[in-house]
Amino acid sequence: MRVLSEIAAEEAAISGRNQEAEGTLWVIVPKWIGTQDIADAVTSFCLEFPKITVSLTLGGMSQRTYDFIERGFDVALQTKDIPDSLVKVKKVASIRYTIVASPAFIAEHGPLTDPRVKPGLFTACA
């Protein structure tokens, strides 16, 4: 009888472990996003789930949308459209962009009156 009660106690302890998330969550975000509110969000998450450790990597994003999986990350904040369903996607925010230019740039290239940038004039920064 004692053995059965010990087995039942161990099963209860094991099943209790499965109810609370724990471990390391590997997250990668572009550097420019990571410098905004990500630290506050990670802190809030860690307070809500104290058994989860978050490993946050800023930068190092690949041009390939799914590369984060191959590199061992669980979550990636992407700013690109994801064309198919190889990964679960959820839109978490909309980001508005503003194009600004110095007076010298405008003098050389003219004003940017059309939100579509002239091809070859700018290159993306990562």
A tleap script that builds the chain and sets N, CA, C and O, in Angstrom:
source leaprc.protein.ff14SB
mol = sequence {
  NMET ARG VAL LEU SER GLU ILE ALA ALA GLU
  GLU ALA ALA ILE SER GLY ARG ASN GLN GLU
  ALA GLU GLY THR LEU TRP VAL ILE VAL PRO
  LYS TRP ILE GLY THR GLN ASP ILE ALA ASP
  ALA VAL THR SER PHE CYS LEU GLU PHE PRO
  LYS ILE THR VAL SER LEU THR LEU GLY GLY
  MET SER GLN ARG THR TYR ASP PHE ILE GLU
  ARG GLY PHE ASP VAL ALA LEU GLN THR LYS
  ASP ILE PRO ASP SER LEU VAL LYS VAL LYS
  LYS VAL ALA SER ILE ARG TYR THR ILE VAL
  ALA SER PRO ALA PHE ILE ALA GLU HIE GLY
  PRO LEU THR ASP PRO ARG VAL LYS PRO GLY
  LEU PHE THR ALA CYS CALA
}
set mol.1.N position { 0.824 -1.186 0.000 }
set mol.1.CA position { 0.000 0.000 0.000 }
set mol.1.C position { 0.875 1.260 0.000 }
set mol.1.O position { 0.563 2.230 -0.690 }
set mol.2.N position { 1.975 1.245 0.776 }
set mol.2.CA position { 2.877 2.383 0.839 }
set mol.2.C position { 3.481 2.665 -0.525 }
set mol.2.O position { 3.632 3.829 -0.894 }
set mol.3.N position { 3.825 1.649 -1.274 }
set mol.3.CA position { 4.424 1.806 -2.593 }
set mol.3.C position { 3.435 2.499 -3.538 }
set mol.3.O position { 3.820 3.380 -4.307 }
set mol.4.N position { 2.172 2.099 -3.475 }
set mol.4.CA position { 1.164 2.719 -4.338 }
set mol.4.C position { 0.976 4.192 -4.004 }
set mol.4.O position { 0.805 5.008 -4.909 }
set mol.5.N position { 1.004 4.545 -2.732 }
set mol.5.CA position { 0.846 5.955 -2.357 }
set mol.5.C position { 2.060 6.768 -2.794 }
set mol.5.O position { 1.919 7.924 -3.194 }
set mol.6.N position { 3.251 6.174 -2.721 }
set mol.6.CA position { 4.453 6.867 -3.193 }
set mol.6.C position { 4.407 7.065 -4.715 }
set mol.6.O position { 4.793 8.120 -5.220 }
set mol.7.N position { 3.941 6.062 -5.425 }
set mol.7.CA position { 3.798 6.181 -6.884 }
set mol.7.C position { 2.782 7.275 -7.207 }
set mol.7.O position { 3.016 8.088 -8.101 }
set mol.8.N position { 1.664 7.303 -6.495 }
set mol.8.CA position { 0.644 8.330 -6.726 }
set mol.8.C position { 1.204 9.724 -6.438 }
set mol.8.O position { 0.914 10.674 -7.166 }
set mol.9.N position { 2.003 9.845 -5.383 }
set mol.9.CA position { 2.605 11.143 -5.044 }
set mol.9.C position { 3.586 11.576 -6.127 }
set mol.9.O position { 3.620 12.751 -6.493 }
set mol.10.N position { 4.382 10.646 -6.643 }
set mol.10.CA position { 5.320 10.969 -7.725 }
set mol.10.C position { 4.584 11.354 -8.998 }
set mol.10.O position { 4.982 12.300 -9.679 }
set mol.11.N position { 3.524 10.642 -9.328 }
set mol.11.CA position { 2.729 10.989 -10.512 }
set mol.11.C position { 2.123 12.384 -10.372 }
set mol.11.O position { 2.082 13.141 -11.343 }
set mol.12.N position { 1.659 12.725 -9.187 }
set mol.12.CA position { 1.086 14.058 -8.961 }
set mol.12.C position { 2.157 15.131 -9.120 }
set mol.12.O position { 1.910 16.191 -9.695 }
set mol.13.N position { 3.353 14.843 -8.601 }
set mol.13.CA position { 4.443 15.811 -8.727 }
set mol.13.C position { 4.850 15.992 -10.184 }
set mol.13.O position { 5.099 17.113 -10.626 }
set mol.14.N position { 4.917 14.894 -10.928 }
set mol.14.CA position { 5.291 14.963 -12.341 }
set mol.14.C position { 4.218 15.685 -13.145 }
set mol.14.O position { 4.538 16.538 -13.972 }
set mol.15.N position { 2.958 15.357 -12.917 }
set mol.15.CA position { 1.892 16.019 -13.677 }
set mol.15.C position { 1.809 17.497 -13.318 }
set mol.15.O position { 1.438 18.308 -14.167 }
set mol.16.N position { 2.138 17.866 -12.106 }
set mol.16.CA position { 2.166 19.277 -11.713 }
set mol.16.C position { 3.237 20.042 -12.446 }
set mol.16.O position { 3.051 21.217 -12.765 }
set mol.17.N position { 4.363 19.395 -12.723 }
set mol.17.CA position { 5.448 20.037 -13.473 }
set mol.17.C position { 5.018 20.371 -14.887 }
set mol.17.O position { 5.414 21.400 -15.434 }
set mol.18.N position { 4.216 19.511 -15.479 }
set mol.18.CA position { 3.792 19.728 -16.857 }
set mol.18.C position { 2.774 20.851 -16.991 }
set mol.18.O position { 2.517 21.317 -18.101 }
set mol.19.N position { 2.195 21.290 -15.892 }
set mol.19.CA position { 1.188 22.345 -15.954 }
set mol.19.C position { 1.798 23.731 -15.947 }
set mol.19.O position { 1.143 24.686 -16.365 }
set mol.20.N position { 3.019 23.871 -15.492 }
set mol.20.CA position { 3.662 25.182 -15.445 }
set mol.20.C position { 4.835 25.207 -16.416 }
set mol.20.O position { 5.724 24.358 -16.353 }
set mol.21.N position { 4.829 26.186 -17.313 }
set mol.21.CA position { 5.889 26.283 -18.321 }
set mol.21.C position { 7.224 26.589 -17.647 }
set mol.21.O position { 7.288 27.350 -16.682 }
set mol.22.N position { 8.274 25.990 -18.165 }
set mol.22.CA position { 9.614 26.243 -17.652 }
set mol.22.C position { 10.630 25.974 -18.747 }
set mol.22.O position { 10.326 25.320 -19.745 }
set mol.23.N position { 11.837 26.481 -18.554 }
set mol.23.CA position { 12.904 26.279 -19.524 }
set mol.23.C position { 13.365 27.597 -20.099 }
set mol.23.O position { 13.096 28.661 -19.541 }
set mol.24.N position { 14.063 27.521 -21.221 }
set mol.24.CA position { 14.585 28.717 -21.874 }
set mol.24.C position { 13.816 28.980 -23.152 }
set mol.24.O position { 13.585 28.074 -23.953 }
set mol.25.N position { 13.423 30.227 -23.334 }
set mol.25.CA position { 12.757 30.679 -24.548 }
set mol.25.C position { 13.764 31.528 -25.315 }
set mol.25.O position { 14.184 32.583 -24.840 }
set mol.26.N position { 14.145 31.070 -26.489 }
set mol.26.CA position { 15.148 31.744 -27.310 }
set mol.26.C position { 14.443 32.679 -28.290 }
set mol.26.O position { 13.661 32.237 -29.132 }
set mol.27.N position { 14.730 33.981 -28.169 }
set mol.27.CA position { 14.039 35.005 -28.949 }
set mol.27.C position { 15.065 35.843 -29.702 }
set mol.27.O position { 16.105 36.206 -29.151 }
set mol.28.N position { 14.768 36.148 -30.965 }
set mol.28.CA position { 15.630 37.030 -31.755 }
set mol.28.C position { 14.760 38.143 -32.341 }
set mol.28.O position { 13.659 37.897 -32.833 }
set mol.29.N position { 15.276 39.363 -32.276 }
set mol.29.CA position { 14.566 40.524 -32.819 }
set mol.29.C position { 15.563 41.424 -33.528 }
set mol.29.O position { 16.734 41.464 -33.150 }
set mol.30.N position { 15.119 42.146 -34.548 }
set mol.30.CA position { 16.014 43.119 -35.176 }
set mol.30.C position { 16.474 44.147 -34.138 }
set mol.30.O position { 15.730 44.496 -33.222 }
set mol.31.N position { 17.689 44.615 -34.296 }
set mol.31.CA position { 18.268 45.541 -33.322 }
set mol.31.C position { 17.400 46.770 -33.108 }
set mol.31.O position { 17.229 47.209 -31.971 }
set mol.32.N position { 16.851 47.334 -34.174 }
set mol.32.CA position { 16.083 48.569 -34.035 }
set mol.32.C position { 14.777 48.354 -33.298 }
set mol.32.O position { 14.265 49.288 -32.681 }
set mol.33.N position { 14.221 47.144 -33.344 }
set mol.33.CA position { 13.021 46.851 -32.552 }
set mol.33.C position { 13.422 46.600 -31.104 }
set mol.33.O position { 12.736 47.029 -30.176 }
set mol.34.N position { 14.518 45.915 -30.923 }
set mol.34.CA position { 14.975 45.566 -29.577 }
set mol.34.C position { 15.302 46.763 -28.722 }
set mol.34.O position { 15.287 46.674 -27.494 }
set mol.35.N position { 15.597 47.885 -29.354 }
set mol.35.CA position { 15.918 49.069 -28.571 }
set mol.35.C position { 14.665 49.812 -28.133 }
set mol.35.O position { 14.764 50.818 -27.429 }
set mol.36.N position { 13.500 49.345 -28.529 }
set mol.36.CA position { 12.260 50.018 -28.134 }
set mol.36.C position { 11.716 49.370 -26.866 }
set mol.36.O position { 12.393 49.415 -25.839 }
set mol.37.N position { 10.567 48.789 -26.886 }
set mol.37.CA position { 9.901 48.306 -25.677 }
set mol.37.C position { 10.101 46.825 -25.390 }
set mol.37.O position { 9.413 46.271 -24.533 }
set mol.38.N position { 11.009 46.184 -26.071 }
set mol.38.CA position { 11.185 44.741 -25.891 }
set mol.38.C position { 11.628 44.408 -24.470 }
set mol.38.O position { 11.143 43.436 -23.891 }
set mol.39.N position { 12.524 45.179 -23.906 }
set mol.39.CA position { 13.000 44.891 -22.544 }
set mol.39.C position { 11.847 44.900 -21.552 }
set mol.39.O position { 11.778 44.035 -20.678 }
set mol.40.N position { 10.945 45.862 -21.673 }
set mol.40.CA position { 9.780 45.909 -20.778 }
set mol.40.C position { 8.892 44.698 -20.979 }
set mol.40.O position { 8.394 44.126 -20.009 }
set mol.41.N position { 8.687 44.301 -22.226 }
set mol.41.CA position { 7.837 43.142 -22.517 }
set mol.41.C position { 8.460 41.864 -21.959 }
set mol.41.O position { 7.756 41.034 -21.385 }
set mol.42.N position { 9.775 41.698 -22.122 }
set mol.42.CA position { 10.458 40.500 -21.613 }
set mol.42.C position { 10.395 40.473 -20.090 }
set mol.42.O position { 10.173 39.418 -19.495 }
set mol.43.N position { 10.587 41.621 -19.461 }
set mol.43.CA position { 10.507 41.689 -18.001 }
set mol.43.C position { 9.121 41.286 -17.510 }
set mol.43.O position { 8.999 40.504 -16.568 }
set mol.44.N position { 8.086 41.812 -18.139 }
set mol.44.CA position { 6.707 41.451 -17.763 }
set mol.44.C position { 6.460 39.956 -17.951 }
set mol.44.O position { 5.843 39.309 -17.105 }
set mol.45.N position { 6.946 39.416 -19.067 }
set mol.45.CA position { 6.783 37.993 -19.343 }
set mol.45.C position { 7.468 37.157 -18.266 }
set mol.45.O position { 6.896 36.186 -17.770 }
set mol.46.N position { 8.692 37.536 -17.907 }
set mol.46.CA position { 9.443 36.766 -16.907 }
set mol.46.C position { 8.795 36.842 -15.522 }
set mol.46.O position { 8.863 35.885 -14.750 }
set mol.47.N position { 8.179 37.959 -15.215 }
set mol.47.CA position { 7.465 38.065 -13.936 }
set mol.47.C position { 6.232 37.170 -13.922 }
set mol.47.O position { 5.890 36.595 -12.889 }
set mol.48.N position { 5.571 37.053 -15.057 }
set mol.48.CA position { 4.379 36.205 -15.135 }
set mol.48.C position { 4.740 34.724 -15.181 }
set mol.48.O position { 3.997 33.886 -14.669 }
set mol.49.N position { 5.885 34.398 -15.797 }
set mol.49.CA position { 6.321 33.001 -15.920 }
set mol.49.C position { 7.733 32.864 -15.346 }
set mol.49.O position { 8.701 32.792 -16.104 }
set mol.50.N position { 7.860 32.827 -14.030 }
set mol.50.CA position { 9.184 32.866 -13.400 }
set mol.50.C position { 10.074 31.654 -13.670 }
set mol.50.O position { 11.282 31.723 -13.444 }
set mol.51.N position { 9.514 30.562 -14.142 }
set mol.51.CA position { 10.339 29.380 -14.424 }
set mol.51.C position { 10.869 29.373 -15.848 }
set mol.51.O position { 11.550 28.432 -16.257 }
set mol.52.N position { 10.555 30.431 -16.611 }
set mol.52.CA position { 11.064 30.537 -17.977 }
set mol.52.C position { 12.175 31.580 -18.006 }
set mol.52.O position { 12.007 32.697 -17.516 }
set mol.53.N position { 13.288 31.208 -18.573 }
set mol.53.CA position { 14.394 32.127 -18.798 }
set mol.53.C position { 14.330 32.567 -20.250 }
set mol.53.O position { 14.218 31.731 -21.147 }
set mol.54.N position { 14.399 33.860 -20.489 }
set mol.54.CA position { 14.364 34.373 -21.854 }
set mol.54.C position { 15.782 34.739 -22.273 }
set mol.54.O position { 16.467 35.514 -21.606 }
set mol.55.N position { 16.200 34.169 -23.385 }
set mol.55.CA position { 17.481 34.533 -23.994 }
set mol.55.C position { 17.161 35.402 -25.196 }
set mol.55.O position { 16.680 34.913 -26.218 }
set mol.56.N position { 17.432 36.700 -25.067 }
set mol.56.CA position { 17.067 37.674 -26.091 }
set mol.56.C position { 18.299 38.065 -26.896 }
set mol.56.O position { 19.295 38.533 -26.344 }
set mol.57.N position { 18.216 37.867 -28.208 }
set mol.57.CA position { 19.297 38.241 -29.115 }
set mol.57.C position { 18.834 39.416 -29.959 }
set mol.57.O position { 17.797 39.346 -30.619 }
set mol.58.N position { 19.607 40.495 -29.935 }
set mol.58.CA position { 19.300 41.670 -30.743 }
set mol.58.C position { 20.160 41.643 -31.990 }
set mol.58.O position { 21.378 41.490 -31.906 }
set mol.59.N position { 19.536 41.790 -33.143 }
set mol.59.CA position { 20.282 41.788 -34.398 }
set mol.59.C position { 20.548 40.378 -34.870 }
set mol.59.O position { 20.025 39.410 -34.316 }
set mol.60.N position { 21.357 40.274 -35.887 }
set mol.60.CA position { 21.701 38.959 -36.425 }
set mol.60.C position { 20.574 38.304 -37.193 }
set mol.60.O position { 20.568 37.086 -37.376 }
set mol.61.N position { 19.616 39.108 -37.647 }
set mol.61.CA position { 18.493 38.553 -38.402 }
set mol.61.C position { 18.973 38.170 -39.801 }
set mol.61.O position { 19.782 38.863 -40.416 }
set mol.62.N position { 18.456 37.066 -40.269 }
set mol.62.CA position { 18.793 36.589 -41.599 }
set mol.62.C position { 17.815 37.153 -42.619 }
set mol.62.O position { 16.692 37.520 -42.271 }
set mol.63.N position { 18.229 37.222 -43.850 }
set mol.63.CA position { 17.313 37.618 -44.928 }
set mol.63.C position { 16.279 36.522 -45.178 }
set mol.63.O position { 15.195 36.790 -45.695 }
set mol.64.N position { 16.618 35.298 -44.809 }
set mol.64.CA position { 15.682 34.184 -44.978 }
set mol.64.C position { 14.704 34.171 -43.807 }
set mol.64.O position { 15.125 34.091 -42.653 }
set mol.65.N position { 13.441 34.246 -44.082 }
set mol.65.CA position { 12.409 34.395 -43.068 }
set mol.65.C position { 12.441 33.297 -42.009 }
set mol.65.O position { 12.239 33.586 -40.830 }
set mol.66.N position { 12.691 32.049 -42.397 }
set mol.66.CA position { 12.602 30.934 -41.449 }
set mol.66.C position { 13.947 30.544 -40.854 }
set mol.66.O position { 14.028 29.554 -40.126 }
set mol.67.N position { 14.987 31.282 -41.139 }
set mol.67.CA position { 16.321 30.937 -40.657 }
set mol.67.C position { 16.390 30.869 -39.137 }
set mol.67.O position { 17.219 30.141 -38.593 }
set mol.68.N position { 15.544 31.607 -38.449 }
set mol.68.CA position { 15.602 31.604 -36.985 }
set mol.68.C position { 15.349 30.206 -36.416 }
set mol.68.O position { 15.903 29.864 -35.371 }
set mol.69.N position { 14.537 29.405 -37.073 }
set mol.69.CA position { 14.260 28.045 -36.600 }
set mol.69.C position { 15.519 27.196 -36.709 }
set mol.69.O position { 15.888 26.496 -35.767 }
set mol.70.N position { 16.175 27.262 -37.863 }
set mol.70.CA position { 17.402 26.490 -38.083 }
set mol.70.C position { 18.505 26.903 -37.112 }
set mol.70.O position { 19.368 26.096 -36.768 }
set mol.71.N position { 18.473 28.152 -36.674 }
set mol.71.CA position { 19.497 28.662 -35.761 }
set mol.71.C position { 19.153 28.422 -34.297 }
set mol.71.O position { 19.899 28.843 -33.413 }
set mol.72.N position { 18.029 27.747 -34.026 }
set mol.72.CA position { 17.702 27.354 -32.663 }
set mol.72.C position { 16.833 28.326 -31.884 }
set mol.72.O position { 16.670 28.160 -30.675 }
set mol.73.N position { 16.269 29.337 -32.538 }
set mol.73.CA position { 15.396 30.274 -31.843 }
set mol.73.C position { 13.965 29.752 -31.852 }
set mol.73.O position { 13.529 29.103 -32.802 }
set mol.74.N position { 13.244 30.049 -30.775 }
set mol.74.CA position { 11.840 29.650 -30.677 }
set mol.74.C position { 10.920 30.709 -31.256 }
set mol.74.O position { 9.888 30.388 -31.847 }
set mol.75.N position { 11.294 31.975 -31.087 }
set mol.75.CA position { 10.452 33.100 -31.486 }
set mol.75.C position { 11.308 34.129 -32.200 }
set mol.75.O position { 12.444 34.386 -31.803 }
set mol.76.N position { 10.762 34.719 -33.256 }
set mol.76.CA position { 11.434 35.817 -33.951 }
set mol.76.C position { 10.405 36.893 -34.230 }
set mol.76.O position { 9.314 36.612 -34.727 }
set mol.77.N position { 10.756 38.119 -33.910 }
set mol.77.CA position { 9.909 39.239 -34.310 }
set mol.77.C position { 10.377 39.641 -35.694 }
set mol.77.O position { 11.526 40.042 -35.879 }
set mol.78.N position { 9.484 39.531 -36.664 }
set mol.78.CA position { 9.814 39.814 -38.053 }
set mol.78.C position { 9.110 41.084 -38.494 }
set mol.78.O position { 8.029 41.406 -38.000 }
set mol.79.N position { 9.711 41.792 -39.407 }
set mol.79.CA position { 9.062 42.970 -39.986 }
set mol.79.C position { 8.682 42.712 -41.435 }
set mol.79.O position { 8.247 43.622 -42.140 }
set mol.80.N position { 8.846 41.483 -41.873 }
set mol.80.CA position { 8.528 41.115 -43.257 }
set mol.80.C position { 7.226 40.321 -43.279 }
set mol.80.O position { 6.855 39.693 -42.288 }
set mol.81.N position { 6.547 40.356 -44.403 }
set mol.81.CA position { 5.394 39.479 -44.580 }
set mol.81.C position { 5.894 38.050 -44.692 }
set mol.81.O position { 6.925 37.790 -45.312 }
set mol.82.N position { 5.166 37.138 -44.097 }
set mol.82.CA position { 5.535 35.732 -44.170 }
set mol.82.C position { 4.529 35.063 -45.108 }
set mol.82.O position { 3.342 34.980 -44.792 }
set mol.83.N position { 5.008 34.585 -46.267 }
set mol.83.CA position { 4.109 34.171 -47.342 }
set mol.83.C position { 3.359 32.863 -47.135 }
set mol.83.O position { 2.309 32.676 -47.751 }
set mol.84.N position { 3.840 31.957 -46.307 }
set mol.84.CA position { 3.119 30.700 -46.136 }
set mol.84.C position { 3.080 30.313 -44.663 }
set mol.84.O position { 3.485 31.094 -43.802 }
set mol.85.N position { 2.602 29.131 -44.377 }
set mol.85.CA position { 2.338 28.768 -42.992 }
set mol.85.C position { 3.319 27.753 -42.420 }
set mol.85.O position { 2.905 26.867 -41.673 }
set mol.86.N position { 4.591 27.853 -42.742 }
set mol.86.CA position { 5.566 26.956 -42.124 }
set mol.86.C position { 5.721 27.258 -40.636 }
set mol.86.O position { 6.109 26.390 -39.854 }
set mol.87.N position { 5.417 28.483 -40.260 }
set mol.87.CA position { 5.476 28.881 -38.855 }
set mol.87.C position { 4.162 29.560 -38.493 }
set mol.87.O position { 3.454 30.078 -39.357 }
set mol.88.N position { 3.854 29.550 -37.219 }
set mol.88.CA position { 2.641 30.236 -36.759 }
set mol.88.C position { 2.964 31.725 -36.635 }
set mol.88.O position { 3.952 32.107 -36.008 }
set mol.89.N position { 2.122 32.554 -37.239 }
set mol.89.CA position { 2.361 33.995 -37.308 }
set mol.89.C position { 1.224 34.726 -36.610 }
set mol.89.O position { 0.054 34.378 -36.766 }
set mol.90.N position { 1.589 35.746 -35.836 }
set mol.90.CA position { 0.587 36.604 -35.227 }
set mol.90.C position { 1.080 38.043 -35.301 }
set mol.90.O position { 2.181 38.359 -34.852 }
set mol.91.N position { 0.263 38.893 -35.863 }
set mol.91.CA position { 0.614 40.314 -35.932 }
set mol.91.C position { 0.457 40.896 -34.538 }
set mol.91.O position { -0.607 40.782 -33.930 }
set mol.92.N position { 1.518 41.521 -34.028 }
set mol.92.CA position { 1.480 42.082 -32.684 }
set mol.92.C position { 1.484 43.602 -32.682 }
set mol.92.O position { 1.169 44.215 -31.662 }
set mol.93.N position { 1.834 44.221 -33.800 }
set mol.93.CA position { 1.859 45.682 -33.845 }
set mol.93.C position { 1.960 46.161 -35.279 }
set mol.93.O position { 2.377 45.427 -36.175 }
set mol.94.N position { 1.569 47.404 -35.474 }
set mol.94.CA position { 1.793 48.093 -36.741 }
set mol.94.C position { 2.819 49.179 -36.481 }
set mol.94.O position { 2.766 49.871 -35.465 }
set mol.95.N position { 3.740 49.320 -37.396 }
set mol.95.CA position { 4.801 50.312 -37.235 }
set mol.95.C position { 4.679 51.328 -38.353 }
set mol.95.O position { 4.644 50.969 -39.530 }
set mol.96.N position { 4.616 52.573 -37.989 }
set mol.96.CA position { 4.561 53.643 -38.988 }
set mol.96.C position { 5.976 54.145 -39.220 }
set mol.96.O position { 6.747 54.321 -38.277 }
set mol.97.N position { 6.303 54.370 -40.460 }
set mol.97.CA position { 7.617 54.863 -40.839 }
set mol.97.C position { 7.513 56.311 -41.295 }
set mol.97.O position { 6.498 56.733 -41.849 }
set mol.98.N position { 8.554 57.042 -41.058 }
set mol.98.CA position { 8.657 58.409 -41.544 }
set mol.98.C position { 9.989 58.539 -42.269 }
set mol.98.O position { 11.036 58.192 -41.723 }
set mol.99.N position { 9.949 59.033 -43.483 }
set mol.99.CA position { 11.179 59.264 -44.231 }
set mol.99.C position { 11.596 60.710 -43.983 }
set mol.99.O position { 10.817 61.641 -44.187 }
set mol.100.N position { 12.813 60.875 -43.549 }
set mol.100.CA position { 13.342 62.215 -43.303 }
set mol.100.C position { 14.626 62.372 -44.115 }
set mol.100.O position { 15.300 61.392 -44.433 }
set mol.101.N position { 14.946 63.613 -44.441 }
set mol.101.CA position { 16.151 63.871 -45.231 }
set mol.101.C position { 16.754 65.204 -44.800 }
set mol.101.O position { 16.049 66.114 -44.364 }
set mol.102.N position { 18.049 65.292 -44.930 }
set mol.102.CA position { 18.737 66.541 -44.609 }
set mol.102.C position { 18.537 67.538 -45.750 }
set mol.102.O position { 18.227 67.146 -46.875 }
set mol.103.N position { 18.713 68.807 -45.462 }
set mol.103.CA position { 18.624 69.810 -46.544 }
set mol.103.C position { 19.603 69.519 -47.690 }
set mol.103.O position { 19.270 69.739 -48.855 }
set mol.104.N position { 20.799 69.030 -47.369 }
set mol.104.CA position { 21.784 68.722 -48.415 }
set mol.104.C position { 21.291 67.595 -49.317 }
set mol.104.O position { 21.465 67.654 -50.534 }
set mol.105.N position { 20.672 66.564 -48.724 }
set mol.105.CA position { 20.141 65.459 -49.506 }
set mol.105.C position { 19.042 65.955 -50.448 }
set mol.105.O position { 19.024 65.601 -51.627 }
set mol.106.N position { 18.134 66.767 -49.929 }
set mol.106.CA position { 17.039 67.294 -50.742 }
set mol.106.C position { 17.575 68.175 -51.866 }
set mol.106.O position { 17.056 68.150 -52.983 }
set mol.107.N position { 18.618 68.956 -51.568 }
set mol.107.CA position { 19.214 69.805 -52.603 }
set mol.107.C position { 19.793 68.953 -53.730 }
set mol.107.O position { 19.719 69.332 -54.898 }
set mol.108.N position { 20.368 67.806 -53.383 }
set mol.108.CA position { 20.993 66.943 -54.395 }
set mol.108.C position { 19.974 66.091 -55.153 }
set mol.108.O position { 20.086 65.933 -56.368 }
set mol.109.N position { 18.974 65.537 -54.444 }
set mol.109.CA position { 18.056 64.566 -55.050 }
set mol.109.C position { 16.636 65.090 -55.252 }
set mol.109.O position { 15.821 64.424 -55.890 }
set mol.110.N position { 16.336 66.244 -54.731 }
set mol.110.CA position { 14.978 66.780 -54.822 }
set mol.110.C position { 14.123 66.280 -53.671 }
set mol.110.O position { 14.488 65.328 -52.981 }
set mol.111.N position { 12.987 66.926 -53.469 }
set mol.111.CA position { 12.116 66.520 -52.352 }
set mol.111.C position { 11.486 65.153 -52.599 }
set mol.111.O position { 11.260 64.747 -53.739 }
set mol.112.N position { 11.217 64.472 -51.521 }
set mol.112.CA position { 10.550 63.175 -51.603 }
set mol.112.C position { 9.050 63.429 -51.501 }
set mol.112.O position { 8.491 63.442 -50.404 }
set mol.113.N position { 8.410 63.629 -52.631 }
set mol.113.CA position { 6.987 63.935 -52.659 }
set mol.113.C position { 6.136 62.685 -52.784 }
set mol.113.O position { 4.941 62.716 -52.490 }
set mol.114.N position { 6.732 61.593 -53.215 }
set mol.114.CA position { 6.021 60.332 -53.390 }
set mol.114.C position { 6.539 59.361 -52.327 }
set mol.114.O position { 7.752 59.198 -52.195 }
set mol.115.N position { 5.656 58.715 -51.569 }
set mol.115.CA position { 6.136 57.790 -50.533 }
set mol.115.C position { 6.877 56.585 -51.091 }
set mol.115.O position { 7.588 55.904 -50.351 }
set mol.116.N position { 6.726 56.310 -52.380 }
set mol.116.CA position { 7.494 55.222 -52.992 }
set mol.116.C position { 8.875 55.759 -53.319 }
set mol.116.O position { 9.011 56.696 -54.106 }
set mol.117.N position { 9.879 55.183 -52.731 }
set mol.117.CA position { 11.248 55.658 -52.888 }
set mol.117.C position { 11.759 55.337 -54.270 }
set mol.117.O position { 11.432 54.294 -54.836 }
set mol.118.N position { 12.560 56.231 -54.812 }
set mol.118.CA position { 13.138 56.029 -56.147 }
set mol.118.C position { 14.042 54.790 -56.115 }
set mol.118.O position { 14.887 54.676 -55.227 }
set mol.119.N position { 13.881 53.867 -57.057 }
set mol.119.CA position { 14.708 52.655 -57.059 }
set mol.119.C position { 16.195 53.005 -57.108 }
set mol.119.O position { 16.627 53.876 -57.863 }
set mol.120.N position { 16.953 52.304 -56.286 }
set mol.120.CA position { 18.406 52.462 -56.269 }
set mol.120.C position { 18.888 53.654 -55.471 }
set mol.120.O position { 20.096 53.819 -55.301 }
set mol.121.N position { 17.995 54.489 -54.975 }
set mol.121.CA position { 18.410 55.668 -54.235 }
set mol.121.C position { 18.791 55.325 -52.812 }
set mol.121.O position { 19.722 55.913 -52.262 }
set mol.122.N position { 18.084 54.377 -52.202 }
set mol.122.CA position { 18.350 53.996 -50.819 }
set mol.122.C position { 18.664 52.530 -50.745 }
set mol.122.O position { 18.249 51.749 -51.601 }
set mol.123.N position { 19.397 52.155 -49.724 }
set mol.123.CA position { 19.594 50.733 -49.437 }
set mol.123.C position { 19.111 50.491 -48.022 }
set mol.123.O position { 19.175 51.381 -47.174 }
set mol.124.N position { 18.633 49.301 -47.773 }
set mol.124.CA position { 18.117 48.967 -46.451 }
set mol.124.C position { 19.264 48.786 -45.469 }
set mol.124.O position { 20.327 48.280 -45.828 }
set mol.125.N position { 19.048 49.191 -44.267 }
set mol.125.CA position { 20.024 48.998 -43.184 }
set mol.125.C position { 19.505 47.903 -42.261 }
set mol.125.O position { 18.316 47.850 -41.946 }
set mol.126.N position { 20.403 47.041 -41.840 }
set mol.126.CA position { 19.979 45.971 -40.907 }
set mol.126.C position { 20.636 46.156 -39.586 }
set mol.126.O position { 20.413 45.366 -38.669 }
savepdb mol mol.pdb
quit
